[in-house]
Amino acid sequence: MAQQFFDELKSLQTNFMNMGITVSEQIYQSTKSFIDHDKKLAHAVISTDHDINENEIDLEKQALYLMALQQPVATNFREVISILKASSDLERIGDHAVGIARETIYIKGNQRIPKVEEQIAEMTNSVRKMLEEALDAYFHEDATVAENVAKADLGIDQQFITIRKAITDTESQTVDLAPASASYLMVARFLERIGDHIVNITEWIVYSKTGNIVELSNDKRR
């Protein structure tokens, strides 16, 4: 029975990592569609939302099965709970990526602000790096690294503030760009919220490895 539990736990861990990698790619593709004005790619990103939702459901079923029928010891129980909770954050990240893709469809091609698009690309790189480092911390079972990853959210927040200011400055000079400004601001907000969910994931990694419930969000409203 013990070997069966560890085999199924290993499967759960692998599925969680694969979901995280898929979501990271979804962030990249959605933002790429927005910056490249690629509505076809945006529709492709939106079509993947169902797969992400199914991944979360499958992880939830696996986790609940392990808890209900395998009766794990405290350490393993924490890991299963952490995956259950963190997979929900991954699903929400996927939702935000879809939101970015939808903005690609809404915005008109002649309403563009190149400077802001460059800043959004940089913010996307920061967010994806943060998620990949969080997944790496999970893979290596390193709570200290997870805590350090959470600190990167301060930089994400600052990038959002910078983009918001650039949008406001541009809008004040060109009233015709007001509709586009709303989409740019929404995309930046989605990326900022993704950073918040990654912080949540790092908190679950810390809980899994230490048993401590920590607050790494720097007193931000969730």
Residue frames as a rotation matrix with the C-alpha (Angstrom) as fourth column:
MET 1
0.569 0.823 0.000 0.00
0.823 -0.569 0.000 0.00
0.000 0.000 -1.000 0.00
ALA 2
0.392 -0.492 -0.777 2.86
0.205 -0.777 0.595 2.38
-0.897 -0.392 -0.204 0.84
GLN 3
-0.677 -0.689 0.258 4.48
0.374 -0.020 0.927 1.85
-0.634 0.724 0.271 -2.58
GLN 4
-0.144 0.724 0.674 1.15
0.974 -0.016 0.226 2.46
0.174 0.689 -0.703 -4.29
PHE 5
0.716 0.409 -0.566 0.77
0.565 -0.815 0.126 5.75
-0.410 -0.410 -0.815 -2.40
PHE 6
0.000 -0.813 -0.582 4.23
0.039 -0.582 0.813 6.99
-0.999 -0.022 0.032 -3.37
ASP 7
-0.688 -0.175 0.705 3.68
0.667 0.231 0.708 6.00
-0.287 0.957 -0.042 -7.00
GLU 8
0.232 0.880 0.414 0.43
0.940 -0.312 0.137 7.96
0.249 0.357 -0.900 -7.09
LEU 9
0.634 -0.111 -0.765 2.00
0.343 -0.846 0.407 10.90
-0.692 -0.521 -0.499 -5.24
LYS 10
-0.500 -0.866 -0.025 4.78
0.278 -0.188 0.942 10.95
-0.820 0.464 0.334 -7.83
SER 11
-0.433 0.438 0.788 2.14
0.892 0.080 0.445 11.02
0.131 0.896 -0.425 -10.57
LEU 12
0.661 0.703 -0.262 0.38
0.745 -0.658 0.114 13.91
-0.092 -0.270 -0.958 -8.83
GLN 13
0.229 -0.681 -0.695 3.65
0.198 -0.667 0.719 15.85
-0.953 -0.302 -0.018 -8.55
THR 14
-0.720 -0.522 0.457 4.45
0.501 0.065 0.863 15.29
-0.481 0.850 0.214 -12.22
ASN 15
-0.044 0.806 0.590 1.00
0.965 -0.118 0.232 16.38
0.257 0.579 -0.774 -13.33
PHE 16
0.706 0.253 -0.662 1.28
0.519 -0.821 0.239 19.53
-0.482 -0.512 -0.711 -11.24
MET 17
-0.237 -0.886 -0.399 4.64
0.152 -0.439 0.885 20.43
-0.959 0.149 0.239 -12.78
ASN 18
-0.689 0.020 0.725 3.29
0.716 0.175 0.676 19.79
-0.113 0.984 -0.135 -16.28
MET 19
0.436 0.894 0.104 0.31
0.896 -0.441 0.039 22.04
0.081 0.076 -0.994 -15.57
GLY 20
0.486 -0.329 -0.810 2.67
0.272 -0.823 0.498 24.78
-0.830 -0.462 -0.311 -14.39
ILE 21
-0.640 -0.761 0.110 4.78
0.285 -0.101 0.953 24.52
-0.714 0.641 0.282 -17.55
THR 22
-0.343 0.611 0.714 1.64
0.927 0.100 0.361 24.64
0.149 0.786 -0.600 -19.71
VAL 23
0.678 0.630 -0.377 0.37
0.703 -0.706 0.084 27.73
-0.213 -0.323 -0.922 -17.90
SER 24
0.008 -0.766 -0.642 3.73
0.184 -0.630 0.754 29.48
-0.983 -0.124 0.135 -18.30
GLU 25
-0.817 -0.278 0.505 3.55
0.507 0.068 0.859 28.88
-0.273 0.958 0.085 -22.05
GLN 26
0.113 0.949 0.295 -0.03
0.981 -0.153 0.117 30.15
0.156 0.276 -0.948 -22.04
ILE 27
0.508 -0.024 -0.861 1.14
0.391 -0.884 0.256 33.43
-0.767 -0.466 -0.440 -20.47
TYR 28
-0.533 -0.821 -0.205 3.78
0.119 -0.312 0.943 33.80
-0.838 0.478 0.264 -23.18
GLN 29
-0.698 0.278 0.660 1.43
0.716 0.251 0.651 33.01
0.015 0.927 -0.374 -26.06
SER 30
0.375 0.919 -0.124 -1.35
0.922 -0.384 -0.054 35.29
-0.097 -0.094 -0.991 -24.83
THR 31
0.401 -0.292 -0.868 0.95
0.152 -0.913 0.377 38.27
-0.903 -0.283 -0.322 -24.39
LYS 32
-0.727 -0.661 0.187 2.67
0.235 0.017 0.972 37.54
-0.646 0.750 0.143 -27.71
SER 33
-0.258 0.720 0.644 -0.73
0.963 0.142 0.227 37.58
0.072 0.679 -0.731 -29.41
PHE 34
0.662 0.536 -0.524 -1.44
0.623 -0.782 -0.012 40.98
-0.416 -0.319 -0.852 -27.86
ILE 35
0.091 -0.731 -0.676 1.89
-0.064 -0.682 0.729 42.58
-0.994 -0.023 -0.108 -28.76
ASP 36
-0.851 -0.455 0.260 1.99
0.175 0.222 0.959 41.07
-0.495 0.862 -0.110 -32.27
HIS 37
-0.340 0.820 -0.460 -1.66
-0.813 -0.502 -0.295 41.97
-0.473 0.274 0.838 -32.91
ASP 38
-0.847 -0.092 -0.524 -2.24
-0.381 0.792 0.478 38.28
0.371 0.604 -0.705 -33.69
LYS 39
-0.102 0.916 0.387 -5.93
-0.991 -0.059 -0.122 37.53
-0.089 -0.396 0.914 -33.29
LYS 40
0.423 0.200 -0.884 -5.52
-0.466 0.885 -0.022 33.99
0.777 0.421 0.467 -34.61
LEU 41
-0.543 -0.696 -0.470 -3.03
0.146 0.473 -0.869 33.18
0.827 -0.541 -0.155 -31.86
ALA 42
-0.740 0.336 0.583 -5.33
-0.669 -0.459 -0.585 34.86
0.071 -0.823 0.564 -29.33
HIS 43
0.353 0.917 -0.185 -8.17
-0.899 0.387 0.205 32.53
0.260 0.094 0.961 -30.33
ALA 44
0.151 -0.387 -0.909 -5.80
-0.055 0.915 -0.399 29.57
0.987 0.110 0.117 -30.01
VAL 45
-0.870 -0.467 0.157 -4.92
-0.137 -0.075 -0.988 30.62
0.473 -0.881 0.001 -26.45
ILE 46
-0.326 0.837 0.439 -8.59
-0.944 -0.266 -0.194 30.96
-0.046 -0.478 0.877 -25.56
SER 47
0.445 0.529 -0.723 -9.25
-0.634 0.756 0.163 27.48
0.633 0.386 0.671 -26.90
THR 48
-0.350 -0.668 -0.656 -6.70
0.075 0.678 -0.731 26.02
0.934 -0.305 -0.187 -24.44
ASP 49
-0.450 0.184 0.874 -8.60
-0.815 -0.483 -0.319 27.31
0.364 -0.856 0.367 -21.41
HIS 50
0.652 0.755 -0.067 -10.72
-0.686 0.625 0.372 24.17
0.323 -0.197 0.926 -21.27
ASP 51
0.369 -0.595 -0.714 -7.58
0.204 0.801 -0.562 22.02
0.907 0.062 0.417 -21.07
ILE 52
-0.672 -0.622 0.402 -6.24
-0.205 -0.366 -0.908 24.00
0.712 -0.692 0.118 -18.11
ASN 53
-0.049 0.753 0.656 -9.58
-0.982 -0.156 0.106 23.67
0.182 -0.639 0.747 -16.34
GLU 54
0.786 0.329 -0.524 -9.56
-0.322 0.941 0.108 19.93
0.528 0.084 0.845 -16.95
ASN 55
-0.151 -0.929 -0.338 -6.02
0.140 0.319 -0.937 19.71
0.979 -0.189 0.082 -15.60
GLU 56
-0.629 -0.044 0.776 -7.13
-0.677 -0.459 -0.575 21.33
0.381 -0.888 0.258 -12.36
ILE 57
0.435 0.878 0.200 -10.09
-0.889 0.383 0.252 18.98
0.144 -0.288 0.947 -12.05
ASP 58
0.604 -0.273 -0.749 -7.88
-0.008 0.938 -0.347 15.95
0.797 0.216 0.565 -12.63
LEU 59
-0.532 -0.842 0.088 -5.36
-0.036 -0.081 -0.996 17.14
0.846 -0.533 0.013 -10.03
GLU 60
-0.318 0.507 0.801 -8.17
-0.926 -0.347 -0.147 17.74
0.203 -0.789 0.580 -7.57
LYS 61
0.737 0.616 -0.278 -9.50
-0.573 0.788 0.227 14.21
0.359 -0.008 0.933 -8.08
GLN 62
0.205 -0.762 -0.614 -6.03
0.203 0.647 -0.735 12.74
0.957 0.026 0.287 -7.62
ALA 63
-0.672 -0.506 0.541 -5.39
-0.339 -0.440 -0.832 14.76
0.659 -0.742 0.124 -4.48
LEU 64
0.018 0.779 0.626 -8.73
-0.993 -0.060 0.102 13.92
0.117 -0.624 0.773 -2.90
TYR 65
0.730 0.187 -0.658 -8.24
-0.253 0.967 -0.005 10.24
0.635 0.171 0.753 -3.69
LEU 66
-0.216 -0.910 -0.353 -4.87
0.191 0.315 -0.930 10.20
0.957 -0.268 0.106 -1.98
MET 67
-0.696 -0.038 0.717 -6.22
-0.604 -0.509 -0.613 11.94
0.389 -0.860 0.331 1.11
ALA 68
0.202 0.928 0.314 -9.39
-0.974 0.157 0.162 9.90
0.101 -0.339 0.935 1.40
LEU 69
0.908 0.282 -0.311 -8.18
-0.311 0.949 -0.046 6.41
0.282 0.138 0.949 0.58
GLN 70
0.300 -0.882 -0.364 -4.43
0.282 0.447 -0.849 6.32
0.911 0.152 0.383 1.17
GLN 71
0.969 0.182 -0.169 -4.40
0.212 -0.249 0.945 8.15
0.130 -0.951 -0.279 4.53
PRO 72
0.254 -0.945 0.204 -0.99
0.344 -0.109 -0.933 9.84
0.904 0.308 0.297 4.13
VAL 73
0.047 -0.365 -0.930 1.20
0.993 -0.085 0.084 10.79
-0.110 -0.927 0.358 7.08
ALA 74
0.518 0.301 -0.800 1.46
0.446 -0.894 -0.048 14.46
-0.730 -0.332 -0.598 8.03
THR 75
-0.384 -0.764 -0.518 4.34
-0.112 -0.518 0.848 15.37
-0.916 0.384 0.113 5.70
ASN 76
-0.896 0.079 0.436 2.78
0.434 0.360 0.826 13.73
-0.092 0.929 -0.357 2.66
PHE 77
0.109 0.990 -0.094 -0.63
0.965 -0.128 -0.228 15.12
-0.238 -0.066 -0.969 3.60
ARG 78
0.218 -0.093 -0.972 0.78
0.120 -0.985 0.121 18.65
-0.969 -0.143 -0.204 3.51
GLU 79
-0.800 -0.579 -0.159 2.25
-0.095 -0.140 0.986 18.06
-0.593 0.803 0.057 0.08
VAL 80
-0.587 0.662 0.466 -1.05
0.808 0.438 0.394 16.78
0.057 0.608 -0.792 -1.31
ILE 81
0.392 0.739 -0.548 -2.93
0.770 -0.590 -0.245 19.73
-0.504 -0.326 -0.800 0.18
SER 82
-0.149 -0.549 -0.822 -0.35
-0.038 -0.828 0.560 22.14
-0.988 0.115 0.103 -1.22
ILE 83
-0.954 -0.171 0.247 -0.73
0.215 0.186 0.959 20.76
-0.210 0.968 -0.141 -4.73
LEU 84
-0.168 0.977 0.134 -4.51
0.986 0.169 0.000 20.92
-0.023 0.132 -0.991 -4.39
LYS 85
0.490 0.337 -0.804 -4.37
0.477 -0.876 -0.077 24.59
-0.730 -0.346 -0.590 -3.43
ALA 86
-0.358 -0.740 -0.570 -1.56
-0.135 -0.563 0.815 25.62
-0.924 0.368 0.102 -5.79
SER 87
-0.762 0.127 0.635 -3.28
0.622 0.414 0.664 24.02
-0.179 0.901 -0.395 -8.78
SER 88
0.378 0.920 -0.103 -6.20
0.882 -0.391 -0.263 26.34
-0.282 0.009 -0.959 -8.16
ASP 89
0.317 -0.355 -0.880 -3.82
-0.056 -0.933 0.356 29.29
-0.947 -0.064 -0.315 -8.45
LEU 90
-0.781 -0.596 0.188 -2.43
0.112 0.162 0.980 27.88
-0.615 0.786 -0.060 -11.69
GLU 91
-0.261 0.780 0.569 -5.97
0.961 0.265 0.078 27.66
-0.090 0.567 -0.819 -13.05
ARG 92
0.651 0.491 -0.579 -6.58
0.500 -0.851 -0.160 31.30
-0.572 -0.185 -0.799 -12.14
ILE 93
-0.260 -0.813 -0.521 -3.32
-0.157 -0.497 0.853 32.27
-0.953 0.304 0.001 -13.86
GLY 94
-0.769 0.035 0.638 -4.64
0.578 0.465 0.671 30.50
-0.273 0.885 -0.378 -16.94
ASP 95
0.319 0.947 0.029 -7.84
0.915 -0.300 -0.268 32.53
-0.245 0.112 -0.963 -16.70
HIS 96
0.445 -0.217 -0.869 -5.80
0.021 -0.967 0.252 35.75
-0.895 -0.130 -0.426 -16.65
ALA 97
-0.697 -0.712 0.085 -3.83
0.045 0.075 0.996 34.60
-0.715 0.698 -0.020 -19.69
VAL 98
-0.361 0.678 0.640 -7.12
0.931 0.299 0.209 34.05
-0.050 0.671 -0.739 -21.51
GLY 99
0.571 0.561 -0.599 -8.16
0.583 -0.791 -0.185 37.54
-0.578 -0.244 -0.779 -20.43
ILE 100
-0.193 -0.738 -0.647 -5.07
-0.187 -0.619 0.763 38.95
-0.963 0.268 -0.019 -22.13
ALA 101
-0.843 -0.094 0.529 -5.90
0.441 0.439 0.782 37.03
-0.306 0.893 -0.329 -25.30
ARG 102
0.140 0.976 0.169 -9.42
0.971 -0.102 -0.218 38.45
-0.196 0.195 -0.961 -25.26
GLU 103
0.402 -0.063 -0.914 -8.00
0.104 -0.988 0.114 41.98
-0.910 -0.141 -0.391 -25.12
THR 104
-0.726 -0.686 0.043 -6.08
0.054 0.005 0.999 41.14
-0.685 0.727 0.034 -28.30
ILE 105
-0.511 0.627 0.588 -9.40
0.859 0.349 0.375 40.52
0.030 0.697 -0.717 -30.02
TYR 106
0.442 0.781 -0.441 -11.08
0.813 -0.556 -0.172 43.62
-0.380 -0.283 -0.881 -28.63
ILE 107
0.077 -0.478 -0.875 -8.39
0.101 -0.870 0.484 46.20
-0.992 -0.125 -0.019 -29.39
LYS 108
0.959 0.277 0.059 -8.24
0.106 -0.161 -0.981 47.85
-0.262 0.947 -0.183 -32.81
GLY 109
0.437 -0.843 0.314 -5.07
0.899 0.423 -0.116 47.58
-0.035 0.333 0.942 -34.89
ASN 110
0.068 -0.414 0.908 -4.60
0.476 -0.786 -0.394 51.32
0.877 0.459 0.144 -35.27
GLN 111
0.729 0.198 0.656 -4.79
-0.446 -0.590 0.673 51.98
0.520 -0.783 -0.342 -31.53
ARG 112
0.632 -0.596 -0.496 -1.31
0.656 0.752 -0.068 51.03
0.413 -0.282 0.866 -30.43
ILE 113
0.832 -0.456 0.316 1.29
-0.550 -0.752 0.363 52.38
0.072 -0.476 -0.876 -28.03
PRO 114
0.525 -0.652 -0.546 4.68
-0.020 0.633 -0.774 50.79
0.851 0.417 0.319 -28.92
LYS 115
-0.407 -0.723 0.558 6.43
-0.587 -0.261 -0.766 51.98
0.699 -0.640 -0.319 -25.74
VAL 116
0.057 0.518 0.854 3.82
-0.970 0.229 -0.075 50.34
-0.235 -0.824 0.515 -23.54
GLU 117
0.891 0.253 -0.378 3.96
-0.374 0.880 -0.292 47.14
0.259 0.401 0.879 -25.61
GLU 118
0.016 -0.965 -0.261 7.71
-0.168 0.255 -0.952 46.94
0.986 0.059 -0.158 -24.91
GLN 119
-0.533 -0.178 0.827 7.04
-0.806 -0.191 -0.560 47.38
0.258 -0.965 -0.041 -21.19
ILE 120
0.529 0.783 0.328 4.35
-0.827 0.562 -0.008 44.70
-0.190 -0.267 0.945 -21.26
ALA 121
0.651 -0.383 -0.655 6.81
-0.167 0.770 -0.616 42.31
0.740 0.510 0.437 -22.95
GLU 122
-0.455 -0.866 0.207 9.33
-0.351 -0.040 -0.936 43.00
0.819 -0.498 -0.286 -20.17
MET 123
-0.235 0.459 0.857 6.68
-0.967 -0.024 -0.252 42.49
-0.095 -0.888 0.450 -17.49
THR 124
0.795 0.522 -0.310 5.68
-0.575 0.811 -0.106 39.20
0.196 0.262 0.945 -19.12
ASN 125
0.153 -0.835 -0.529 9.29
-0.084 0.523 -0.848 37.99
0.985 0.174 0.010 -18.98
SER 126
-0.636 -0.386 0.668 9.46
-0.638 -0.225 -0.737 38.91
0.435 -0.894 -0.103 -15.30
VAL 127
0.203 0.826 0.527 6.23
-0.961 0.272 -0.056 37.09
-0.190 -0.494 0.848 -14.51
ARG 128
0.806 0.081 -0.586 7.22
-0.325 0.888 -0.325 33.95
0.494 0.452 0.742 -16.40
LYS 129
-0.249 -0.958 -0.139 10.65
-0.210 0.194 -0.958 33.93
0.945 -0.209 -0.249 -14.72
MET 130
-0.470 0.153 0.869 8.93
-0.878 -0.177 -0.444 34.21
0.086 -0.972 0.217 -11.36
LEU 131
0.623 0.771 0.130 6.61
-0.774 0.632 -0.038 31.28
-0.111 -0.077 0.991 -12.13
GLU 132
0.582 -0.463 -0.668 9.42
-0.157 0.743 -0.651 29.11
0.798 0.483 0.360 -13.48
GLU 133
-0.538 -0.802 0.258 11.52
-0.388 -0.036 -0.921 29.78
0.748 -0.596 -0.292 -10.37
ALA 134
-0.094 0.599 0.795 8.54
-0.983 0.072 -0.171 28.92
-0.159 -0.797 0.582 -8.16
LEU 135
0.860 0.399 -0.317 8.11
-0.471 0.861 -0.192 25.61
0.196 0.315 0.929 -9.99
ASP 136
0.109 -0.912 -0.396 11.85
-0.130 0.382 -0.915 24.98
0.986 0.151 -0.077 -9.63
ALA 137
-0.559 -0.247 0.792 11.59
-0.772 -0.193 -0.605 25.64
0.302 -0.950 -0.083 -5.89
TYR 138
0.459 0.795 0.397 8.75
-0.861 0.508 -0.023 23.13
-0.220 -0.331 0.918 -5.73
PHE 139
0.746 -0.192 -0.638 10.70
-0.256 0.801 -0.541 20.53
0.615 0.567 0.548 -7.70
HIS 140
-0.238 -0.947 -0.214 13.72
0.032 0.212 -0.977 20.88
0.971 -0.239 -0.021 -5.43
GLU 141
0.493 0.560 -0.666 11.57
0.662 0.256 0.705 21.10
0.565 -0.788 -0.244 -2.28
ASP 142
-0.572 -0.806 -0.150 13.29
0.766 -0.460 -0.450 24.35
0.294 -0.372 0.881 -1.30
ALA 143
0.453 0.816 -0.358 11.20
0.891 -0.417 0.177 26.58
-0.005 -0.400 -0.917 0.97
THR 144
-0.023 -0.549 -0.836 13.94
0.441 -0.756 0.484 29.23
-0.897 -0.357 0.259 1.19
VAL 145
-0.923 -0.284 0.259 14.05
0.336 -0.270 0.902 29.66
-0.186 0.920 0.345 -2.57
ALA 146
-0.169 0.950 0.263 10.25
0.894 0.036 0.446 29.84
0.414 0.310 -0.856 -2.62
GLU 147
0.451 0.299 -0.841 10.33
0.731 -0.665 0.156 32.71
-0.513 -0.685 -0.518 -0.11
ASN 148
-0.480 -0.714 -0.510 12.90
0.206 -0.657 0.725 34.54
-0.853 0.243 0.463 -2.24
VAL 149
-0.751 0.284 0.596 10.78
0.638 0.081 0.765 34.05
0.168 0.955 -0.242 -5.35
ALA 150
0.265 0.937 -0.228 7.86
0.964 -0.254 0.077 35.75
0.014 -0.240 -0.971 -3.61
LYS 151
0.009 -0.341 -0.940 9.98
0.438 -0.843 0.311 38.88
-0.899 -0.415 0.142 -3.16
ALA 152
-0.861 -0.365 0.354 10.12
0.452 -0.232 0.861 39.30
-0.232 0.902 0.365 -6.93
ASP 153
0.034 0.964 0.265 6.46
0.992 -0.065 0.108 40.33
0.121 0.259 -0.958 -6.81
LEU 154
0.282 -0.010 -0.959 7.56
0.419 -0.898 0.132 43.76
-0.863 -0.439 -0.249 -5.63
GLY 155
-0.744 -0.615 -0.261 9.30
-0.013 -0.378 0.926 44.21
-0.668 0.692 0.273 -8.97
ILE 156
-0.614 0.626 0.481 6.16
0.770 0.340 0.540 43.06
0.174 0.702 -0.691 -10.80
ASP 157
0.362 0.777 -0.515 4.14
0.865 -0.486 -0.124 45.65
-0.346 -0.401 -0.848 -8.91
GLN 158
-0.088 -0.482 -0.872 6.62
0.084 -0.875 0.476 48.36
-0.993 -0.031 0.118 -9.82
GLN 159
-0.936 -0.220 0.274 6.43
0.262 0.081 0.962 47.40
-0.234 0.972 -0.018 -13.49
PHE 160
-0.120 0.970 0.210 2.65
0.986 0.091 0.139 47.70
0.116 0.224 -0.968 -13.31
ILE 161
0.410 0.230 -0.883 2.94
0.522 -0.852 0.020 51.19
-0.748 -0.470 -0.469 -11.83
THR 162
-0.561 -0.715 -0.416 5.40
-0.006 -0.499 0.866 52.20
-0.828 0.489 0.276 -14.56
ILE 163
-0.809 0.323 0.490 3.09
0.579 0.299 0.758 50.93
0.098 0.898 -0.429 -17.31
ARG 164
0.204 0.948 -0.245 0.08
0.968 -0.232 -0.092 52.63
-0.144 -0.219 -0.965 -15.76
LYS 165
0.143 -0.232 -0.962 1.96
0.196 -0.946 0.257 55.95
-0.970 -0.225 -0.089 -15.70
ALA 166
-0.863 -0.504 -0.014 3.07
0.059 -0.129 0.990 55.53
-0.501 0.854 0.141 -19.33
ILE 167
-0.450 0.790 0.417 -0.52
0.875 0.297 0.382 54.83
0.178 0.537 -0.825 -20.36
THR 168
0.410 0.630 -0.660 -1.81
0.774 -0.623 -0.114 57.85
-0.482 -0.464 -0.743 -18.46
ASP 169
-0.234 -0.603 -0.762 0.85
0.028 -0.788 0.615 60.12
-0.972 0.122 0.201 -19.96
THR 170
-0.948 -0.131 0.291 0.12
0.270 0.157 0.950 58.92
-0.170 0.979 -0.114 -23.50
GLU 171
-0.166 0.977 0.135 -3.64
0.983 0.153 0.107 59.18
0.084 0.151 -0.985 -23.06
SER 172
0.272 0.246 -0.930 -3.32
0.518 -0.852 -0.074 62.78
-0.811 -0.462 -0.359 -21.87
GLN 173
-0.553 -0.580 -0.599 -1.55
-0.227 -0.586 0.778 63.63
-0.802 0.566 0.192 -25.13
THR 174
-0.866 0.239 -0.439 -3.75
-0.402 0.190 0.896 61.65
0.298 0.952 -0.068 -27.52
VAL 175
-0.315 0.838 0.445 -7.43
-0.790 0.028 -0.612 61.34
-0.525 -0.545 0.654 -26.68
ASP 176
0.305 0.468 -0.829 -7.98
-0.898 0.431 -0.088 58.97
0.316 0.772 0.552 -29.63
LEU 177
-0.447 -0.582 -0.680 -5.95
-0.306 0.813 -0.495 56.32
0.841 -0.013 -0.541 -27.81
ALA 178
-0.346 0.348 0.871 -8.30
-0.938 -0.136 -0.318 56.20
0.008 -0.927 0.374 -24.82
PRO 179
0.747 0.661 -0.072 -9.98
-0.661 0.750 0.033 52.90
0.076 0.023 0.997 -25.87
ALA 180
0.410 -0.687 -0.600 -6.59
0.015 0.663 -0.749 51.27
0.912 0.298 0.282 -26.41
SER 181
-0.439 -0.602 0.667 -5.35
-0.617 -0.338 -0.711 52.59
0.653 -0.724 -0.223 -23.08
ALA 182
0.303 0.649 0.697 -8.06
-0.947 0.289 0.142 50.63
-0.109 -0.703 0.702 -21.29
SER 183
0.928 0.024 -0.371 -6.89
-0.138 0.949 -0.284 47.40
0.345 0.315 0.884 -22.95
TYR 184
0.001 -0.999 -0.045 -3.24
-0.070 0.045 -0.997 48.08
0.998 0.004 -0.070 -22.14
LEU 185
-0.352 -0.085 0.932 -4.11
-0.877 -0.316 -0.361 48.77
0.325 -0.945 0.037 -18.54
MET 186
0.679 0.679 0.279 -6.19
-0.730 0.662 0.167 45.59
-0.071 -0.317 0.946 -18.36
VAL 187
0.684 -0.499 -0.532 -3.35
0.060 0.765 -0.641 43.47
0.727 0.407 0.554 -19.73
ALA 188
-0.376 -0.854 0.359 -0.90
-0.305 -0.252 -0.918 44.96
0.875 -0.455 -0.166 -17.23
ARG 189
-0.042 0.464 0.885 -3.41
-0.998 -0.061 -0.016 44.32
0.047 -0.884 0.465 -14.44
PHE 190
0.899 0.340 -0.278 -3.77
-0.357 0.934 -0.013 40.69
0.255 0.110 0.961 -15.52
LEU 191
0.212 -0.908 -0.360 0.01
0.148 0.394 -0.907 40.28
0.966 0.139 0.218 -15.35
GLU 192
-0.471 -0.336 0.815 0.11
-0.668 -0.467 -0.579 41.93
0.576 -0.818 -0.005 -11.93
ARG 193
0.417 0.719 0.556 -2.57
-0.907 0.370 0.200 39.55
-0.062 -0.588 0.807 -10.68
ILE 194
0.740 -0.258 -0.621 -0.62
-0.042 0.904 -0.425 36.60
0.671 0.340 0.659 -12.07
GLY 195
-0.350 -0.917 0.192 2.27
-0.213 -0.122 -0.970 37.70
0.912 -0.380 -0.153 -9.86
ASP 196
-0.177 0.379 0.908 -0.05
-0.977 -0.177 -0.116 37.61
0.117 -0.908 0.402 -6.86
HIS 197
0.839 0.542 -0.053 -1.11
-0.538 0.840 0.073 34.05
0.084 -0.033 0.996 -7.65
ILE 198
0.312 -0.815 -0.489 2.53
0.064 0.531 -0.845 32.99
0.948 0.232 0.218 -7.98
VAL 199
-0.516 -0.417 0.748 3.10
-0.676 -0.339 -0.655 34.37
0.527 -0.843 -0.107 -4.48
ASN 200
0.418 0.748 0.515 0.23
-0.904 0.397 0.159 32.15
-0.086 -0.532 0.842 -3.31
ILE 201
0.814 -0.150 -0.561 1.98
-0.106 0.912 -0.397 29.17
0.571 0.382 0.726 -4.88
THR 202
-0.248 -0.968 0.021 5.24
-0.147 0.016 -0.989 29.96
0.958 -0.249 -0.146 -3.07
GLU 203
-0.239 0.241 0.941 3.31
-0.958 -0.217 -0.188 30.12
0.159 -0.946 0.282 0.21
TRP 204
0.811 0.578 0.090 1.98
-0.585 0.808 0.076 26.61
-0.029 -0.114 0.993 -0.41
ILE 205
0.418 -0.758 -0.500 5.48
0.022 0.559 -0.829 25.38
0.908 0.335 0.251 -1.19
VAL 206
-0.512 -0.599 0.615 6.69
-0.563 -0.306 -0.767 26.73
0.648 -0.740 -0.181 2.14
TYR 207
0.193 0.679 0.708 3.76
-0.974 0.223 0.051 25.10
-0.123 -0.699 0.704 3.93
SER 208
0.850 0.162 -0.502 4.42
-0.324 0.911 -0.255 21.78
0.416 0.380 0.826 2.19
LYS 209
0.164 -0.912 -0.377 8.07
0.173 0.403 -0.899 21.69
0.971 0.082 0.224 3.23
THR 210
-0.774 -0.552 0.310 7.91
-0.138 -0.330 -0.934 23.28
0.618 -0.765 0.179 6.69
GLY 211
-0.292 0.759 -0.582 4.35
0.894 0.432 0.115 22.96
0.339 -0.487 -0.805 7.94
ASN 212
-0.573 0.030 -0.819 4.27
0.463 -0.813 -0.353 26.73
-0.676 -0.582 0.451 8.50
ILE 213
0.354 0.717 0.601 1.48
0.934 -0.298 -0.195 28.85
0.039 0.631 -0.775 7.08
VAL 214
-0.495 -0.677 -0.544 3.21
0.636 -0.710 0.303 32.06
-0.591 -0.196 0.782 5.98
GLU 215
0.761 0.642 -0.092 2.15
0.456 -0.631 -0.628 35.38
-0.461 0.435 -0.773 4.46
LEU 216
-0.293 -0.943 0.159 4.53
0.720 -0.109 0.685 36.40
-0.628 0.316 0.711 1.67
SER 217
0.168 0.498 0.851 2.29
0.962 -0.271 -0.031 38.91
0.215 0.824 -0.525 -0.10
ASN 218
-0.810 -0.583 0.062 3.72
0.554 -0.796 -0.243 42.05
0.191 -0.163 0.968 1.55
ASP 219
-0.548 0.661 -0.512 0.29
0.358 -0.368 -0.858 42.99
-0.756 -0.654 -0.035 2.94
LYS 220
-0.912 0.279 -0.301 -1.21
-0.401 -0.447 0.800 43.38
0.089 0.850 0.520 -0.53
ARG 221
-0.010 0.967 0.256 -4.91
-0.709 0.173 -0.684 42.89
-0.705 -0.188 0.684 -1.00
ARG 222
-0.725 -0.308 0.617 -5.39
0.072 0.856 0.511 39.49
-0.685 0.415 -0.599 -2.67
